[in-house]
């Protein structure tokens, strides 16, 4: 199953106000140079660079990648799908199957009436239907799905709400 790196993050980032400040800066624009980061948080270029390297090595900074506009990339449809798995289904096998579906951006094991909540991006309703009928609903471990198509998005971000100070 998916792992959580929270204990490492708490040890490295949350206990240090400078690391938190660096993380807030890099979340909004990770193309900032060590010189820009250092100037903003009161560190030398080498000290800022070393902290950034340490945060990357520890996994606190999980990835450095471009955020692509789904609309401009031709992925105009966003949907959320509840998936109910059969009793005794192999949850790990289900997650591994999702890894082979690039349209599935997120998969969350949830409480409540459903087993999983998926965030999906694809070109249109035809592509969504092909994913649903061709690769999800035909799986023997999937009992049923419920799909919500997004009409408009009021807010979407990858930035975390990092505390200003460790005790916030």
C-alpha positions as CSV (number, residue, x, y, z in Angstrom):
1,X,0.0,0.0,0.0
2,X,1.1,3.6,-0.3
3,X,3.5,4.8,2.4
4,X,3.5,8.1,4.4
5,X,6.8,10.0,4.9
6,X,5.2,12.2,7.6
7,X,7.7,11.3,10.4
8,X,10.7,12.4,8.3
9,X,8.9,15.6,7.2
10,X,8.1,16.5,10.8
11,X,11.7,16.0,11.9
12,X,13.3,18.0,9.0
13,X,10.8,20.7,8.0
14,X,8.3,21.4,10.6
15,X,10.8,21.9,13.4
16,X,12.8,24.5,11.5
17,X,11.3,27.9,10.5
18,X,13.9,28.4,7.8
19,X,13.1,25.1,6.2
20,X,9.4,26.0,6.3
21,X,10.2,29.4,4.6
22,X,12.2,27.6,1.9
23,X,9.4,25.1,1.3
24,X,6.8,27.9,1.0
25,X,9.0,29.7,-1.6
26,X,9.7,26.6,-3.6
27,X,6.1,25.5,-3.6
28,X,5.0,28.6,-5.3
29,X,8.0,28.5,-7.8
30,X,10.6,25.8,-7.7
31,X,12.6,27.4,-10.4
32,X,13.9,29.9,-7.9
33,X,17.7,29.8,-7.6
34,X,19.5,29.1,-4.4
35,X,20.6,32.8,-4.5
36,X,16.9,33.9,-4.6
37,X,15.9,31.5,-1.9
38,X,18.9,32.5,0.3
39,X,18.2,36.2,-0.1
40,X,14.5,35.7,0.8
41,X,15.3,33.7,4.0
42,X,18.5,35.4,5.1
43,X,21.0,32.6,4.1
44,X,24.1,32.5,1.9
45,X,23.7,30.9,-1.5
46,X,25.7,27.8,-0.4
47,X,23.6,27.5,2.8
48,X,20.4,27.8,0.9
49,X,21.5,25.3,-1.7
50,X,22.6,22.8,1.0
51,X,19.2,23.1,2.8
52,X,17.4,22.6,-0.6
53,X,19.6,19.5,-1.3
54,X,18.9,18.1,2.2
55,X,15.1,18.6,1.8
56,X,15.2,16.8,-1.5
57,X,17.4,14.0,-0.2
58,X,15.1,13.5,2.8
59,X,12.0,13.2,0.6
60,X,10.4,16.4,2.0
61,X,10.5,17.8,-1.5
62,X,8.9,14.8,-3.2
63,X,9.4,16.0,-6.8
64,X,10.6,18.8,-9.0
65,X,8.4,19.0,-12.1
66,X,6.4,21.3,-14.3
67,X,2.7,21.9,-13.6
68,X,1.1,21.4,-17.0
69,X,-2.2,23.2,-17.8
70,X,-4.7,20.3,-18.4
71,X,-6.8,22.5,-20.6
72,X,-4.0,23.6,-22.8
73,X,-2.7,20.0,-23.0
74,X,-6.1,18.9,-24.3
75,X,-7.3,17.2,-21.1
76,X,-10.5,19.3,-20.8
77,X,-12.5,16.9,-18.7
78,X,-12.0,16.4,-15.0
79,X,-14.0,13.9,-13.0
80,X,-14.1,12.3,-9.6
81,X,-15.0,8.6,-9.4
82,X,-16.0,6.7,-6.3
83,X,-15.1,3.0,-6.7
84,X,-16.5,0.2,-4.5
85,X,-14.4,-2.9,-4.4
86,X,-15.7,-6.4,-3.8
87,X,-15.4,-7.8,-0.3
88,X,-11.9,-9.4,0.1
89,X,-10.5,-7.6,-3.0
90,X,-6.8,-7.2,-3.1
91,X,-6.4,-3.4,-2.5
92,X,-2.7,-3.4,-3.4
93,X,-3.5,-5.1,-6.8
94,X,-6.2,-2.5,-7.4
95,X,-3.6,0.3,-6.7
96,X,-1.1,-1.3,-9.0
97,X,-3.7,-1.5,-11.8
98,X,-4.3,2.3,-11.3
99,X,-0.6,2.9,-11.8
100,X,-1.0,1.8,-15.4
101,X,-3.8,4.3,-16.0
102,X,-2.3,7.8,-16.6
103,X,-5.7,9.4,-16.6
104,X,-6.0,8.6,-12.9
105,X,-4.2,11.4,-11.2
106,X,-5.0,10.6,-7.6
107,X,-6.4,7.6,-5.8
108,X,-7.5,7.9,-2.2
109,X,-8.7,5.1,0.1
110,X,-11.6,6.8,1.9
111,X,-14.1,6.3,4.7
112,X,-17.8,6.2,4.2
113,X,-20.0,4.4,1.6
114,X,-17.2,3.9,-1.0
115,X,-13.8,2.2,-1.0
116,X,-11.8,4.6,-3.2
117,X,-12.0,8.1,-4.6
118,X,-10.2,8.7,-7.9
119,X,-9.4,12.0,-9.6
120,X,-9.4,11.6,-13.4
121,X,-8.3,13.9,-16.2
122,X,-9.0,13.0,-19.8
123,X,-9.9,14.7,-23.1
124,X,-13.6,14.3,-23.1
125,X,-16.6,12.1,-22.1
126,X,-15.7,9.5,-24.8
127,X,-12.2,9.1,-23.2
128,X,-13.8,8.9,-19.7
129,X,-16.2,6.2,-20.9
130,X,-13.4,4.2,-22.5
131,X,-11.5,4.3,-19.2
132,X,-14.6,3.3,-17.2
133,X,-15.8,0.5,-19.3
134,X,-12.5,-0.7,-20.8
135,X,-10.2,-0.6,-17.8
136,X,-12.1,-0.1,-14.5
137,X,-15.6,-1.5,-14.6
138,X,-14.5,-4.7,-16.2
139,X,-12.1,-5.6,-13.3
140,X,-13.5,-8.4,-11.2
141,X,-12.6,-6.6,-8.0
142,X,-14.7,-3.5,-8.9
143,X,-18.3,-3.8,-7.8
144,X,-19.6,-0.4,-8.9
145,X,-18.5,3.1,-9.6
146,X,-20.1,6.5,-9.2
147,X,-18.7,9.3,-11.4
148,X,-19.0,13.1,-10.9
149,X,-18.0,15.3,-13.8
150,X,-16.5,18.6,-12.9
151,X,-18.3,21.6,-14.4
152,X,-16.0,24.3,-13.1
153,X,-13.0,24.4,-10.7
154,X,-13.0,27.2,-8.1
155,X,-9.6,26.2,-6.6
156,X,-6.9,23.7,-7.4
157,X,-3.4,23.7,-6.0
158,X,-0.5,21.5,-5.1
159,X,0.7,23.8,-2.4
160,X,0.4,22.6,1.2
161,X,-0.7,24.9,4.0
162,X,2.7,25.0,5.8
163,X,2.7,26.8,9.1
164,X,4.4,30.1,9.5
165,X,6.1,28.9,12.7
166,X,6.6,25.3,13.9
167,X,4.1,25.8,16.7
168,X,1.3,27.2,14.5
